Amino acid sequence: MEPLFTGVSNNAHHLYTLLSCIGFASKATVQITPEGLRFSAEEGRVIQGLAFLDKSLFTSYAFNAAPNPNQQSEAPDNEDSDETNYPHFVVSLAALLETLKIFGINDLNEPPRENTSLPETNPASNVFSAPALLMDRSCTLQYASHGAPLSIAIDEAGVKTTCELVTYEPEDDESDIPLQRDAIIMKIIMRSAWLHNAIAELDSSTPTILKLSASAKHTPYFALSGAGGPYSESTVEFSVDQGNEATGEGQDGLSTQRHKVLADDGSSRARSTRAKLAPTVTETFLVTPPSSMGERIKQSYRFGLIRKAARAMSVANKVSIRGDRQGVLSLQFMVELDENQNQATGRSVGAGVRAAGPVCFVDFRFVPLLDEEVEEAEMEMLADE
C-alpha cells in the first residue's frame, strides 16, 4: 500500500527556515494537500501562525488522496469539503525543529573561532567535516496512513537515519482565527526589515501593549506605539508622504529622536521615542476605515504576541499588514529563499552571487484587545509606578 504522502527535499534548510518562523508554539496542526503542507500553530486562540511548505520546495512530492475515515460525516454540499477531507494531524513542532537540527541543518552556523593559533582551513577539503558529509544528502518526509507517525529520513552516502514523530488527532473545535477578506479596511505593504526595526525599537521600552494607528488623510499616516511599560509610551511613525521630517537618518532610513521630560516626582526619565521612516517605506497604503471609526483606525494588541513574529520579520523580504472590521490583524510575510543556500551551513554559496529561489508565505493573525483590557493594562502600569 502506497503512503498517503511522501516528499523529498535536497535543501532541508528551507523547511527549517519556514517552520522556525512559527516556532513560538510547542505543537502544530499539519494538513497535507496536493499543493503542499500547511502548518498551523496557535496559542490561547489569540495568535496563530501559518506556514505553507509549497510542493515546489520538494524535488519529489507524491500525495495519494484518500478519504479520512474520521470525517465521513461532512455535509456533501460543503464548499470546503474537499479541503477538510485532506489528512491532517497534530505533531510536536518543537520536536520537528529539533530533529532538523540534530540532522545537521545548522551544524556550521557557528561564528569563526577567535584567539586560536591553529590555521584556518577550507572545511570542504576535509572529508570528515560536515560539508563533505552533507554534500550528498536528501531529506524525506512521509506519512503512511491516518494515525501513522510522521517519518523524517535523512539519506547520506548510503546511510539512512530515520526519526518518527508521534501524531495526534486535532481537536474538534480547532479552527483558524477568522480574517474577513471581504471586510479589509487596511492594507499596507512594506519591507519586512522596517517593521522588524520598528518592533525592536519599541521593545527597548518593554511595553505590554502595541497600539496601531492608521489614517489616509491625517498625520501620522501609520504609527506603532508601545504602551504599558515602565518607560511610558514610545512611538514609531512611518512616513508615506513626500516629506521626511526626521532629524537624522540611520540604517534603512530609520531615524529616531529622543527626549526626556520631568516626571511628577521631579526625576528625569525617557518618555517618548519618535521615529519616521523614508517616504518609500510603503509600497501599498490603503486605509478605508468605516464611518463608525471616523477617519483613523486604532487597534491595540498584546506586544508579547507581536514579538513572537520577530523571527518571520527577520527572514522575510516584505510584509503585508492587513486589518478587518473586527480588528483582526494579519501579518503576511513573503520569504524569498536563497537557492544557493547550502542546507548544511545555511550560508550562500559563491561570493556575491544570490540565485533567486522559491517564494513562500508565512501568515500571522492576532486578536485585538478589548477596550477594557487596554484600560486594565494601563491601570496596572500606573499602579506599578
Secondary structure, DSSP 8 states (H G I E B T S, - for coil): ---SEEEEES-HHHHHHHHHTTTTSSEEEEEEETTEEEEEEEETTTEEEEEEEEGGG-SEEEE-----GGGTTS-TT-TTHHHHTS-EEEEEHHHHHHHHHHTTTTTT-S----S--S----GGG-TTSHHHHHTTEEEEEEE-STT--EEEEEEETTEEEEEEE-EE---TT-------GGGEEEEEEEEHHHHHHHHHHHHTT--SEEEEEEESSSSSSEEEEEEEETTEEEEEEE--SS----SS--GGG-EEEEEEEE-TTS-EEEEEEEEE--GGGEEEEEE---GGGTTEEEEEEEHHHHHTTHHHHHH-SEEEEEEETT--EEEEEEEEEETTB-TTT-SBSSTT---EEEEEEEEEEE----HHHHHHHHHHHHHH-
